[in-house]
Amino acid sequence: KFNCNGLTLFEKEVVKVEKKGTEWVVEWKRKSQKGDSLSREGFDAAIVCSGHSAEPKLAEVLGIDTWHGVHMLSYNYRVPQPFNNQVVILIGLFDISRDIAHVAKEVHTATRLNPDLAGMKFGDYGNIMFHTTVCI
């Protein structure tokens, strides 16, 4: 709709933003299983976005009331280590799944946005699988 794909960097973690003279210098690293690489670029402006919703929204998942595992909202997510060697199910897109994939055994991401993704694995991450539905 807004044709931003060519202007957006994916799979990057911003590590520093600082004002130097008249420009904003942004430093980021690319996180992958092959290792991290650091990059830096200057911009006229910097915009910090923290997500589209400040109100947590629970998905309706058939059988969730009988499941005794841990479930949490991305709103409460901070670090991937609690998911070390776990099989993880994420509902939504895959920002957090890339982060968790570094420590988890498997990451299953369920999204309705693109049914063509079902059954596919994601990029350099051999442990992220896409699904269109999830039930417990």
TIDRENDO-757236 format. One record per atom (N, C-alpha, C): x, y, z; residue number from 0; atom name. Coordinates in Angstrom, 2 decimals. Atoms other than C-alpha are relative to their C-alpha. Layout:
! residues N
+---------+---------+---------+--------+-------+
:      xx :      yy :      zz : drenke : kolpa :
+---------+---------+---------+--------+-------+
:       X :       Y :       Z :    NUM :    CA :
...
+---------+---------+---------+--------+-------+
This chain:
! residues 136
+---------+---------+---------+--------+-------+
:      xx :      yy :      zz : drenke : kolpa :
+---------+---------+---------+--------+-------+
:    0.82 :   -1.19 :    0.00 :      0 :     N :
:    0.00 :    0.00 :    0.00 :      0 :    CA :
:    0.87 :    1.26 :    0.00 :      0 :     C :
:   -0.85 :   -1.18 :   -0.08 :      1 :     N :
:    2.74 :    2.49 :    0.93 :      1 :    CA :
:    1.34 :   -0.19 :   -0.72 :      1 :     C :
:   -1.21 :    0.30 :    0.77 :      2 :     N :
:    5.53 :    0.80 :   -1.11 :      2 :    CA :
:    1.27 :    0.28 :    0.81 :      2 :     C :
:   -1.14 :   -0.25 :   -0.89 :      3 :     N :
:    8.00 :    0.83 :    1.82 :      3 :    CA :
:    1.02 :   -1.13 :    0.01 :      3 :     C :
:   -0.90 :    1.15 :   -0.09 :      4 :     N :
:    9.66 :   -2.55 :    1.23 :      4 :    CA :
:    1.44 :    0.34 :   -0.38 :      4 :     C :
:   -1.36 :   -0.37 :    0.39 :      5 :     N :
:   12.66 :   -1.02 :   -0.54 :      5 :    CA :
:    0.66 :    0.96 :    0.97 :      5 :     C :
:   -0.52 :   -0.96 :   -0.97 :      6 :     N :
:   13.08 :    1.46 :    2.32 :      6 :    CA :
:    0.14 :   -0.59 :    1.40 :      6 :     C :
:    0.02 :    0.63 :   -1.32 :      7 :     N :
:   12.80 :   -1.01 :    5.20 :      7 :    CA :
:    1.07 :   -1.07 :    0.10 :      7 :     C :
:   -1.00 :    1.03 :   -0.24 :      8 :     N :
:   15.61 :   -3.13 :    6.64 :      8 :    CA :
:   -0.59 :   -1.03 :    0.96 :      8 :     C :
:    0.52 :    1.07 :   -0.83 :      9 :     N :
:   14.54 :   -6.49 :    8.05 :      9 :    CA :
:    1.16 :   -0.78 :    0.61 :      9 :     C :
:   -0.98 :    0.83 :   -0.69 :     10 :     N :
:   16.39 :   -8.85 :   10.41 :     10 :    CA :
:    1.17 :    0.82 :    0.52 :     10 :     C :
:   -1.03 :   -0.86 :   -0.57 :     11 :     N :
:   18.31 :   -5.99 :   12.03 :     11 :    CA :
:   -0.37 :    0.35 :    1.44 :     11 :     C :
:    0.22 :   -0.45 :   -1.37 :     12 :     N :
:   18.72 :   -5.01 :   15.68 :     12 :    CA :
:    0.72 :    1.33 :    0.16 :     12 :     C :
:   -0.61 :   -1.31 :   -0.21 :     13 :     N :
:   19.31 :   -1.32 :   16.33 :     13 :    CA :
:    0.71 :   -0.02 :    1.35 :     13 :     C :
:   -0.77 :    0.03 :   -1.24 :     14 :     N :
:   22.09 :   -1.03 :   18.91 :     14 :    CA :
:    0.34 :    1.40 :    0.51 :     14 :     C :
:   -0.33 :   -1.35 :   -0.44 :     15 :     N :
:   22.67 :    2.74 :   18.96 :     15 :    CA :
:   -0.60 :    1.02 :   -0.96 :     15 :     C :
:    0.49 :   -1.13 :    0.79 :     16 :     N :
:   21.03 :    5.97 :   17.77 :     16 :    CA :
:    0.51 :    1.25 :    0.71 :     16 :     C :
:   -0.49 :   -1.22 :   -0.63 :     17 :     N :
:   22.77 :    9.28 :   18.38 :     17 :    CA :
:    0.03 :    1.15 :   -1.00 :     17 :     C :
:   -0.02 :   -1.22 :    0.82 :     18 :     N :
:   22.63 :   12.85 :   17.09 :     18 :    CA :
:    1.45 :    0.47 :   -0.11 :     18 :     C :
:   -1.35 :   -0.51 :    0.26 :     19 :     N :
:   25.92 :   13.97 :   15.49 :     19 :    CA :
:   -0.14 :    1.16 :   -0.97 :     19 :     C :
:    0.17 :   -1.18 :    0.84 :     20 :     N :
:   25.77 :   17.51 :   14.20 :     20 :    CA :
:   -1.44 :    0.13 :   -0.44 :     20 :     C :
:    1.36 :   -0.16 :    0.53 :     21 :     N :
:   22.75 :   17.77 :   11.92 :     21 :    CA :
:   -0.64 :   -1.33 :   -0.38 :     21 :     C :
:    0.59 :    1.28 :    0.39 :     22 :     N :
:   22.23 :   14.05 :   11.35 :     22 :    CA :
:   -0.09 :   -0.97 :    1.17 :     22 :     C :
:    0.15 :    1.09 :   -0.96 :     23 :     N :
:   21.13 :   11.00 :   13.30 :     23 :    CA :
:    0.80 :   -1.19 :   -0.52 :     23 :     C :
:   -0.79 :    1.16 :    0.39 :     24 :     N :
:   23.64 :    8.14 :   13.19 :     24 :    CA :
:   -0.62 :   -1.23 :    0.67 :     24 :     C :
:    0.63 :    1.23 :   -0.49 :     25 :     N :
:   22.01 :    4.71 :   13.50 :     25 :    CA :
:    0.97 :   -1.15 :   -0.23 :     25 :     C :
:   -0.87 :    1.17 :    0.08 :     26 :     N :
:   24.09 :    1.64 :   14.25 :     26 :    CA :
:   -0.85 :   -1.24 :    0.26 :     26 :     C :
:    0.78 :    1.22 :   -0.16 :     27 :     N :
:   22.60 :   -1.82 :   13.81 :     27 :    CA :
:    0.84 :   -1.21 :   -0.31 :     27 :     C :
:   -0.67 :    1.25 :    0.35 :     28 :     N :
:   23.62 :   -5.43 :   13.63 :     28 :    CA :
:   -1.00 :   -0.96 :   -0.60 :     28 :     C :
:    0.82 :    1.05 :    0.61 :     29 :     N :
:   22.30 :   -8.23 :   11.49 :     29 :    CA :
:    0.25 :   -1.26 :    0.80 :     29 :     C :
:   -0.11 :    1.22 :   -0.79 :     30 :     N :
:   21.59 :  -11.25 :   13.63 :     30 :    CA :
:   -0.34 :   -1.20 :   -0.88 :     30 :     C :
:    0.29 :    1.23 :    0.74 :     31 :     N :
:   21.88 :  -14.61 :   11.91 :     31 :    CA :
:    0.78 :   -1.13 :    0.65 :     31 :     C :
:   -0.70 :    1.15 :   -0.57 :     32 :     N :
:   23.03 :  -18.10 :   12.76 :     32 :    CA :
:    1.43 :   -0.08 :   -0.52 :     32 :     C :
:   -1.36 :   -0.02 :    0.53 :     33 :     N :
:   26.13 :  -17.40 :   10.66 :     33 :    CA :
:    0.87 :    1.03 :    0.71 :     33 :     C :
:   -0.74 :   -1.02 :   -0.75 :     34 :     N :
:   27.13 :  -14.55 :   13.01 :     34 :    CA :
:   -0.61 :    1.37 :   -0.17 :     34 :     C :
:    0.51 :   -1.37 :    0.04 :     35 :     N :
:   26.46 :  -10.87 :   13.60 :     35 :    CA :
:    0.92 :    0.88 :   -0.83 :     35 :     C :
:   -0.81 :   -0.99 :    0.71 :     36 :     N :
:   27.61 :   -8.01 :   11.36 :     36 :    CA :
:   -0.53 :    1.38 :    0.36 :     36 :     C :
:    0.35 :   -1.34 :   -0.45 :     37 :     N :
:   27.64 :   -4.34 :   12.41 :     37 :    CA :
:    0.03 :    0.98 :   -1.16 :     37 :     C :
:    0.07 :   -1.03 :    1.04 :     38 :     N :
:   26.60 :   -1.44 :   10.13 :     38 :    CA :
:   -0.41 :    1.32 :    0.63 :     38 :     C :
:    0.32 :   -1.34 :   -0.50 :     39 :     N :
:   26.15 :    2.32 :   10.54 :     39 :    CA :
:   -0.37 :    0.88 :   -1.19 :     39 :     C :
:    0.43 :   -0.91 :    1.07 :     40 :     N :
:   24.36 :    4.99 :    8.50 :     40 :    CA :
:   -0.57 :    1.27 :    0.62 :     40 :     C :
:    0.52 :   -1.28 :   -0.47 :     41 :     N :
:   23.43 :    8.67 :    8.87 :     41 :    CA :
:   -1.32 :    0.34 :   -0.67 :     41 :     C :
:    1.33 :   -0.36 :    0.50 :     42 :     N :
:   19.87 :   10.00 :    8.46 :     42 :    CA :
:   -0.35 :    1.42 :    0.42 :     42 :     C :
:    0.49 :   -1.33 :   -0.35 :     43 :     N :
:   18.10 :   13.36 :    8.51 :     43 :    CA :
:   -0.90 :   -0.04 :    1.23 :     43 :     C :
:    0.93 :    0.14 :   -1.12 :     44 :     N :
:   15.60 :   12.06 :   11.09 :     44 :    CA :
:    0.02 :   -1.44 :    0.49 :     44 :     C :
:    0.13 :    1.34 :   -0.57 :     45 :     N :
:   15.07 :    9.08 :   13.39 :     45 :    CA :
:   -1.37 :   -0.13 :    0.64 :     45 :     C :
:    1.33 :    0.26 :   -0.56 :     46 :     N :
:   11.67 :    7.62 :   14.28 :     46 :    CA :
:    0.08 :   -1.32 :    0.77 :     46 :     C :
:   -0.01 :    1.20 :   -0.81 :     47 :     N :
:   11.32 :    5.10 :   17.10 :     47 :    CA :
:   -1.42 :   -0.54 :    0.08 :     47 :     C :
:    1.33 :    0.64 :   -0.01 :     48 :     N :
:    8.39 :    2.67 :   16.77 :     48 :    CA :
:    0.06 :   -1.22 :    0.90 :     48 :     C :
:   -0.02 :    1.11 :   -0.95 :     49 :     N :
:    7.49 :    0.19 :   19.45 :     49 :    CA :
:   -1.14 :   -0.99 :   -0.21 :     49 :     C :
:    1.08 :    0.93 :    0.27 :     50 :     N :
:    4.59 :   -1.66 :   17.87 :     50 :    CA :
:   -1.29 :    0.73 :   -0.31 :     50 :     C :
:    1.26 :   -0.61 :    0.44 :     51 :     N :
:    1.07 :   -1.07 :   16.65 :     51 :    CA :
:   -1.06 :    0.05 :    1.08 :     51 :     C :
:    1.06 :    0.08 :   -1.00 :     52 :     N :
:   -0.76 :   -1.68 :   19.88 :     52 :    CA :
:    0.56 :    0.05 :    1.41 :     52 :     C :
:   -0.40 :   -0.03 :   -1.40 :     53 :     N :
:   -0.35 :   -0.75 :   23.51 :     53 :    CA :
:   -0.92 :   -0.87 :    0.85 :     53 :     C :
:    0.95 :    0.87 :   -0.70 :     54 :     N :
:   -3.32 :   -2.94 :   24.47 :     54 :    CA :
:    0.23 :   -1.44 :   -0.44 :     54 :     C :
:   -0.19 :    1.40 :    0.38 :     55 :     N :
:   -2.47 :   -6.66 :   24.55 :     55 :    CA :
:   -1.30 :   -0.63 :   -0.48 :     55 :     C :
:    1.18 :    0.67 :    0.56 :     56 :     N :
:   -4.84 :   -8.81 :   22.48 :     56 :    CA :
:    0.28 :   -1.50 :   -0.04 :     56 :     C :
:   -0.15 :    1.46 :   -0.02 :     57 :     N :
:   -5.22 :  -12.54 :   23.15 :     57 :    CA :
:   -0.69 :   -0.62 :   -1.21 :     57 :     C :
:    0.60 :    0.74 :    1.11 :     58 :     N :
:   -5.80 :  -14.80 :   20.18 :     58 :    CA :
:   -0.89 :   -1.10 :    0.55 :     58 :     C :
:    0.87 :    1.12 :   -0.38 :     59 :     N :
:   -8.61 :  -17.33 :   20.38 :     59 :    CA :
:    0.57 :   -1.27 :   -0.61 :     59 :     C :
:   -0.62 :    1.25 :    0.45 :     60 :     N :
:   -6.95 :  -20.75 :   20.16 :     60 :    CA :
:   -0.80 :   -1.15 :    0.58 :     60 :     C :
:    0.78 :    1.15 :   -0.43 :     61 :     N :
:   -9.04 :  -23.92 :   20.29 :     61 :    CA :
:    0.83 :   -0.89 :    0.92 :     61 :     C :
:   -0.68 :    0.88 :   -0.94 :     62 :     N :
:   -8.00 :  -25.92 :   23.36 :     62 :    CA :
:    0.97 :    0.69 :    0.95 :     62 :     C :
:   -0.98 :   -0.70 :   -0.84 :     63 :     N :
:   -5.86 :  -23.22 :   25.02 :     63 :    CA :
:   -0.33 :   -0.12 :    1.49 :     63 :     C :
:    0.40 :    0.09 :   -1.41 :     64 :     N :
:   -7.87 :  -23.54 :   28.25 :     64 :    CA :
:    0.42 :   -1.31 :    0.66 :     64 :     C :
:   -0.43 :    1.28 :   -0.56 :     65 :     N :
:   -6.71 :  -27.16 :   28.68 :     65 :    CA :
:    1.52 :   -0.18 :   -0.06 :     65 :     C :
:   -1.45 :    0.09 :    0.16 :     66 :     N :
:   -3.05 :  -26.50 :   27.85 :     66 :    CA :
:    0.68 :    0.55 :    1.24 :     66 :     C :
:   -0.65 :   -0.40 :   -1.25 :     67 :     N :
:   -0.75 :  -26.29 :   30.88 :     67 :    CA :
:    1.37 :    0.62 :   -0.21 :     67 :     C :
:   -1.28 :   -0.63 :    0.27 :     68 :     N :
:    2.29 :  -24.80 :   29.17 :     68 :    CA :
:   -0.05 :    1.50 :    0.26 :     68 :     C :
:   -0.10 :   -1.44 :   -0.20 :     69 :     N :
:    3.47 :  -21.21 :   29.47 :     69 :    CA :
:   -0.48 :    0.71 :   -1.26 :     69 :     C :
:    0.31 :   -0.84 :    1.15 :     70 :     N :
:    1.87 :  -18.62 :   27.24 :     70 :    CA :
:    0.10 :    1.45 :    0.43 :     70 :     C :
:   -0.20 :   -1.41 :   -0.30 :     71 :     N :
:    2.63 :  -14.93 :   27.04 :     71 :    CA :
:   -0.26 :    0.82 :   -1.25 :     71 :     C :
:    0.19 :   -0.93 :    1.11 :     72 :     N :
:    2.01 :  -11.90 :   24.88 :     72 :    CA :
:    1.34 :    0.62 :   -0.38 :     72 :     C :
:   -1.23 :   -0.65 :    0.43 :     73 :     N :
:    4.74 :  -10.25 :   22.82 :     73 :    CA :
:    0.25 :    1.27 :    0.80 :     73 :     C :
:   -0.07 :   -1.19 :   -0.84 :     74 :     N :
:    4.00 :   -7.19 :   24.93 :     74 :    CA :
:    0.90 :   -0.23 :    1.22 :     74 :     C :
:   -0.79 :    0.35 :   -1.18 :     75 :     N :
:    5.71 :   -9.01 :   27.83 :     75 :    CA :
:    1.34 :   -0.63 :   -0.33 :     75 :     C :
:   -1.24 :    0.65 :    0.41 :     76 :     N :
:    8.57 :  -10.55 :   25.83 :     76 :    CA :
:    1.19 :    0.95 :    0.16 :     76 :     C :
:   -1.21 :   -0.81 :   -0.14 :     77 :     N :
:   12.07 :   -9.29 :   26.67 :     77 :    CA :
:    1.24 :   -0.67 :   -0.58 :     77 :     C :
:   -1.21 :    0.70 :    0.43 :     78 :     N :
:   14.77 :  -11.92 :   26.03 :     78 :    CA :
:   -0.34 :   -1.44 :   -0.40 :     78 :     C :
:    0.32 :    1.34 :    0.49 :     79 :     N :
:   14.91 :  -15.30 :   24.25 :     79 :    CA :
:    0.42 :   -1.15 :    0.92 :     79 :     C :
:   -0.58 :    1.09 :   -0.79 :     80 :     N :
:   16.80 :  -17.31 :   26.91 :     80 :    CA :
:   -1.01 :   -0.92 :    0.68 :     80 :     C :
:    0.94 :    0.94 :   -0.62 :     81 :     N :
:   13.70 :  -18.71 :   28.71 :     81 :    CA :
:   -0.51 :   -1.08 :   -0.97 :     81 :     C :
:    0.49 :    0.94 :    1.00 :     82 :     N :
:   12.90 :  -20.53 :   25.44 :     82 :    CA :
:    1.11 :   -0.94 :   -0.49 :     82 :     C :
:   -1.13 :    0.83 :    0.37 :     83 :     N :
:   16.26 :  -22.35 :   25.31 :     83 :    CA :
:   -0.42 :   -1.46 :   -0.16 :     83 :     C :
:    0.27 :    1.40 :    0.34 :     84 :     N :
:   15.86 :  -25.78 :   23.64 :     84 :    CA :
:   -1.48 :   -0.38 :    0.11 :     84 :     C :
:    1.44 :    0.24 :   -0.07 :     85 :     N :
:   12.04 :  -25.43 :   23.69 :     85 :    CA :
:   -0.61 :   -0.02 :   -1.40 :     85 :     C :
:    0.81 :   -0.10 :    1.21 :     86 :     N :
:    9.46 :  -25.95 :   20.95 :     86 :    CA :
:   -0.99 :    1.13 :    0.27 :     86 :     C :
:    0.75 :   -1.23 :   -0.24 :     87 :     N :
:    7.77 :  -22.54 :   20.64 :     87 :    CA :
:   -1.02 :    0.22 :   -1.11 :     87 :     C :
:    1.03 :   -0.38 :    0.98 :     88 :     N :
:    4.52 :  -21.51 :   18.92 :     88 :    CA :
:   -0.24 :    1.49 :    0.14 :     88 :     C :
:    0.28 :   -1.44 :    0.01 :     89 :     N :
:    4.11 :  -17.85 :   17.94 :     89 :    CA :
:   -1.17 :    0.26 :   -0.91 :     89 :     C :
:    1.14 :   -0.39 :    0.83 :     90 :     N :
:    0.91 :  -16.34 :   16.62 :     90 :    CA :
:    0.22 :    1.43 :   -0.45 :     90 :     C :
:   -0.25 :   -1.34 :    0.54 :     91 :     N :
:    1.41 :  -13.36 :   14.33 :     91 :    CA :
:    1.11 :   -0.04 :   -1.02 :     91 :     C :
:   -1.12 :   -0.03 :    0.94 :     92 :     N :
:    4.36 :  -12.29 :   12.25 :     92 :    CA :
:    1.24 :   -0.52 :    0.70 :     92 :     C :
:   -1.14 :    0.76 :   -0.49 :     93 :     N :
:    7.93 :  -13.28 :   12.89 :     93 :    CA :
:    1.17 :    0.80 :    0.54 :     93 :     C :
:   -1.11 :   -0.73 :   -0.60 :     94 :     N :
:   10.03 :  -10.54 :   14.52 :     94 :    CA :
:    0.61 :   -0.77 :    1.17 :     94 :     C :
:   -0.49 :    0.70 :   -1.18 :     95 :     N :
:   10.28 :  -12.41 :   17.81 :     95 :    CA :
:    0.47 :   -1.41 :   -0.35 :     95 :     C :
:   -0.42 :    1.36 :    0.36 :     96 :     N :
:   10.57 :  -15.80 :   16.10 :     96 :    CA :
:    1.46 :   -0.04 :   -0.43 :     96 :     C :
:   -1.42 :   -0.05 :    0.40 :     97 :     N :
:   13.91 :  -14.76 :   14.57 :     97 :    CA :
:    0.89 :    0.11 :    1.23 :     97 :     C :
:   -0.76 :   -0.17 :   -1.23 :     98 :     N :
:   15.14 :  -13.72 :   18.02 :     98 :    CA :
:    0.05 :   -1.31 :    0.78 :     98 :     C :
:    0.10 :    1.24 :   -0.77 :     99 :     N :
:   13.95 :  -16.91 :   19.73 :     99 :    CA :
:    0.69 :   -1.17 :   -0.72 :     99 :     C :
:   -0.59 :    1.10 :    0.78 :    100 :     N :
:   15.28 :  -19.14 :   16.90 :    100 :    CA :
:    1.45 :   -0.26 :    0.35 :    100 :     C :
:   -1.40 :    0.19 :   -0.38 :    101 :     N :
:   18.83 :  -18.60 :   18.15 :    101 :    CA :
:    0.16 :   -0.97 :    1.17 :    101 :     C :
:   -0.11 :    0.87 :   -1.17 :    102 :     N :
:   18.05 :  -20.59 :   21.31 :    102 :    CA :
:   -1.00 :   -1.15 :    0.01 :    102 :     C :
:    1.05 :    1.02 :   -0.04 :    103 :     N :
:   14.88 :  -22.64 :   20.66 :    103 :    CA :
:    0.33 :   -1.19 :   -0.89 :    103 :     C :
:   -0.13 :    1.19 :    0.84 :    104 :     N :
:   14.75 :  -26.16 :   19.28 :    104 :    CA :
:   -0.79 :    0.19 :   -1.29 :    104 :     C :
:    0.86 :   -0.27 :    1.16 :    105 :     N :
:   11.84 :  -25.28 :   16.95 :    105 :    CA :
:   -0.85 :    1.22 :    0.30 :    105 :     C :
:    0.91 :   -1.14 :   -0.12 :    106 :     N :
:    9.80 :  -22.14 :   16.31 :    106 :    CA :
:   -1.06 :   -0.14 :   -1.08 :    106 :     C :
:    1.13 :    0.12 :    0.92 :    107 :     N :
:    6.36 :  -22.51 :   14.72 :    107 :    CA :
:   -0.76 :    1.31 :    0.02 :    107 :     C :
:    0.65 :   -1.30 :    0.10 :    108 :     N :
:    4.89 :  -19.22 :   13.50 :    108 :    CA :
:   -1.30 :   -0.16 :   -0.78 :    108 :     C :
:    1.32 :    0.09 :    0.64 :    109 :     N :
:    1.16 :  -19.12 :   12.72 :    109 :    CA :
:   -0.45 :    1.40 :   -0.41 :    109 :     C :
:    0.47 :   -1.29 :    0.50 :    110 :     N :
:   -0.05 :  -16.26 :   10.52 :    110 :    CA :
:   -1.06 :   -0.21 :   -1.06 :    110 :     C :
:    1.04 :    0.08 :    1.02 :    111 :     N :
:   -3.16 :  -15.70 :    8.44 :    111 :    CA :
:    0.33 :    0.88 :   -1.20 :    111 :     C :
:   -0.26 :   -1.00 :    1.03 :    112 :     N :
:   -1.54 :  -13.00 :    6.31 :    112 :    CA :
:    0.37 :   -0.57 :   -1.35 :    112 :     C :
:   -0.42 :    0.57 :    1.27 :    113 :     N :
:   -0.03 :  -15.24 :    3.65 :    113 :    CA :
:   -0.06 :   -1.52 :    0.05 :    113 :     C :
:    0.14 :    1.45 :   -0.06 :    114 :     N :
:   -1.33 :  -18.81 :    3.29 :    114 :    CA :
:    1.06 :   -0.74 :   -0.81 :    114 :     C :
:   -1.05 :    0.64 :    0.80 :    115 :     N :
:    1.43 :  -19.52 :    0.73 :    115 :    CA :
:    1.23 :   -0.34 :    0.85 :    115 :     C :
:   -1.14 :    0.27 :   -0.87 :    116 :     N :
:    3.93 :  -19.53 :    3.63 :    116 :    CA :
:   -0.11 :   -1.34 :    0.72 :    116 :     C :
:    0.23 :    1.24 :   -0.77 :    117 :     N :
:    2.40 :  -22.68 :    5.19 :    117 :    CA :
:    0.99 :   -1.09 :   -0.41 :    117 :     C :
:   -0.95 :    1.08 :    0.24 :    118 :     N :
:    5.00 :  -25.42 :    5.54 :    118 :    CA :
:    1.40 :    0.45 :   -0.37 :    118 :     C :
:   -1.32 :   -0.50 :    0.39 :    119 :     N :
:    7.91 :  -23.18 :    4.52 :    119 :    CA :
:    0.87 :    0.23 :    1.22 :    119 :     C :
:   -0.96 :   -0.37 :   -1.03 :    120 :     N :
:   11.06 :  -22.62 :    6.55 :    120 :    CA :
:    0.54 :    1.38 :   -0.36 :    120 :     C :
:   -0.40 :   -1.39 :    0.21 :    121 :     N :
:   12.47 :  -19.12 :    6.98 :    121 :    CA :
:    1.51 :    0.14 :   -0.15 :    121 :     C :
:   -1.37 :   -0.43 :    0.27 :    122 :     N :
:   15.79 :  -18.05 :    5.42 :    122 :    CA :
:    1.11 :   -0.85 :    0.60 :    122 :     C :
:   -1.16 :    0.65 :   -0.62 :    123 :     N :
:   18.98 :  -18.87 :    7.32 :    123 :    CA :
:   -0.38 :   -0.85 :    1.20 :    123 :     C :
:    0.44 :    0.70 :   -1.20 :    124 :     N :
:   16.93 :  -20.26 :   10.18 :    124 :    CA :
:   -0.69 :   -1.30 :   -0.40 :    124 :     C :
:    0.59 :    1.28 :    0.35 :    125 :     N :
:   16.31 :  -23.95 :    9.65 :    125 :    CA :
:   -1.03 :   -0.48 :    1.00 :    125 :     C :
:    0.92 :    0.45 :   -1.04 :    126 :     N :
:   14.19 :  -24.12 :   12.79 :    126 :    CA :
:   -1.25 :    0.88 :    0.12 :    126 :     C :
:    1.24 :   -0.78 :    0.00 :    127 :     N :
:   11.43 :  -21.57 :   11.94 :    127 :    CA :
:   -0.91 :   -0.54 :   -1.10 :    127 :     C :
:    0.97 :    0.52 :    0.95 :    128 :     N :
:    8.36 :  -23.08 :   10.27 :    128 :    CA :
:   -1.28 :    0.84 :    0.05 :    128 :     C :
:    1.23 :   -0.79 :    0.08 :    129 :     N :
:    5.25 :  -21.23 :    9.08 :    129 :    CA :
:   -1.23 :   -0.90 :   -0.07 :    129 :     C :
:    1.28 :    0.70 :    0.01 :    130 :     N :
:    1.65 :  -22.38 :    9.61 :    130 :    CA :
:   -1.10 :    1.05 :   -0.16 :    130 :     C :
:    1.12 :   -0.94 :    0.12 :    131 :     N :
:   -1.74 :  -20.82 :    8.85 :    131 :    CA :
:   -0.98 :   -0.10 :    1.16 :    131 :     C :
:    0.87 :    0.15 :   -1.17 :    132 :     N :
:   -3.57 :  -22.16 :   11.92 :    132 :    CA :
:    0.75 :   -0.72 :    1.11 :    132 :     C :
:   -0.57 :    0.72 :   -1.13 :    133 :     N :
:   -2.78 :  -23.49 :   15.36 :    133 :    CA :
:   -1.15 :   -0.40 :    0.92 :    133 :     C :
:    0.96 :    0.42 :   -1.02 :    134 :     N :
:   -4.82 :  -25.53 :   17.84 :    134 :    CA :
:    0.74 :   -0.91 :    0.97 :    134 :     C :
:   -0.66 :    0.77 :   -1.06 :    135 :     N :
:   -3.89 :  -27.25 :   21.08 :    135 :    CA :
:   -0.78 :   -1.29 :    0.22 :    135 :     C :
+---------+---------+---------+--------+-------+
